[in-house]
Amino acid sequence: MVETKHVPIPTVPDGPLDTSLPHFVGIGGAGMSSLALLLASRGSTITGSDVRSTPVTDRLKAAGVTISTGHCEELPGAPGLVIWSSAVGADNPEVEAARRAGIPVVHRSQLLAHLVTEAKDSVVVAGTHGKSTTTAMLASAVGVHLSGWSGGGDLVASGVNAGTGPGDIFVAEGDESDRSLTQYRPEVAVILTVDDDHPETYVDRGDAIAVYADFARNAKCLVFSADDEGARQVAALVDGQTLTVAYGRSANADVRVTGIRPDGPGSLITLRGPDGAEVTLGIAVPGEAAAMNAVAAYTTGLTLGVDQATLVTGLASFAGVARRMTPVGEADGIKVIDSFAHHPTAVTADIAAARQLADGGRVLVVFEPSGWTRTVALGESIGRALAGADEVVLLPVHSLLDSPVGKVGTETMAAAIAHSTPVHTVPDIVAAGEVCGELVRPGDLVLTMGTGAVAEVGKALLAHTVSVVRS
């Protein structure tokens, strides 16, 4: 999750929420667009606003959502509910106009909490790493039992980040970046990892663990990774208050992973269920991190009572989430993969997955750091993680927020990379493409990584690969 603002979330208005005519302020954000798309698919009439048009807002318009550019002093039409996110703040002019008009105003997390509560069976997937992929995997895995889902990443197969189904299970991604996790009261809470992330919001990992524990206490059951120290600490804190189900390689796991091996671009995973029977899962997405996400989805599905065959079939059909080790293309023997990773743990995992896909070739990473505060706090650790590549092209810091710590460069990150790996610091996306074009050769895998426009480097590289390689 990218750097965000921690803003106070006012108490939700009394009474049930009327979601038939909602207006979303900042509708182009990942969480906001997902909820808007979900409600539109359920028949609501949606309006929204954002500061600019994007592919996301274009997609929403195609789904029948009316979107205006910019935030106005007056609301369009007569919405029955106005939703804001931490990215726009509670002092936005449209939010203030709604309050003056007596229209109920809720934070994005409060709307999602409402949808979770009204579902017959509900799951909220949380964690520092892997929650978008696991949310989408679980939605695919439960098949016809799904009533709806809302995630933070677009499916590769359909380009959407939400949907509906004929069943009773509602699956949602929970965002920890603004502490809003504690809003949710699902039947099942899932915690994948608890890492030291979001230094703009949390003092340290212990602070984050306390928020995750409050989230877990709100659920009837907690599914957690027995291999992750932070997740184990949360489970220990809620033991006796919430039923816990563990998955992982640990001998103490209820669903125990006994093996993960590459299988084409994806993996074959063997595990033992609570009954001791061995099960094999096949997934089409690469890397051990993705494999463990699939195990989390499988374990959660079992907890919800979904049959094993449905879960295995649903996971096998999952084609991935955009920007999560997504193949961009291949030309002249050069592969390009795109990744959203921007935390040292995720960077390490995705470079390892890239090694699996590179087939013995070099791995070149083009990295765009995310967030001023994150770069100060984690820059050296990110640099050490990036040093796992063969060459690194390093872009300036990307952030949508003003820096609370002044201008931040990438010198510390670059120095950590340079201890063992060549690093090329560039001023912008155009220069990154030029440098990468000079470095790349047949057999290489180029991994574009980060939260900003870095994916454009891979697309440009593929468009010009023939001339670069043959020159």
PyMOL commands that set and color helices and strands:
alter all, ss='L'
color gray80, all
select helices_A, chain A and resi 30-41+55-62+93-100+108-118+131-141+143-145+180-183+205-217+229-238+288-303+308-316+344-358+372-386+411-418+429-439+455-470
alter helices_A, ss='H'
color red, helices_A
select strands_A, chain A and resi 22-25+47-50+66-69+81-84+105-107+121-126+146-150+162-164+169-173+188-191+221-225+243-248+255-263+266-272+278-283+324-331+334-339+363-368+391-394+423-425+445-450
alter strands_A, ss='S'
color yellow, strands_A
deselect
rebuild
show_as cartoon
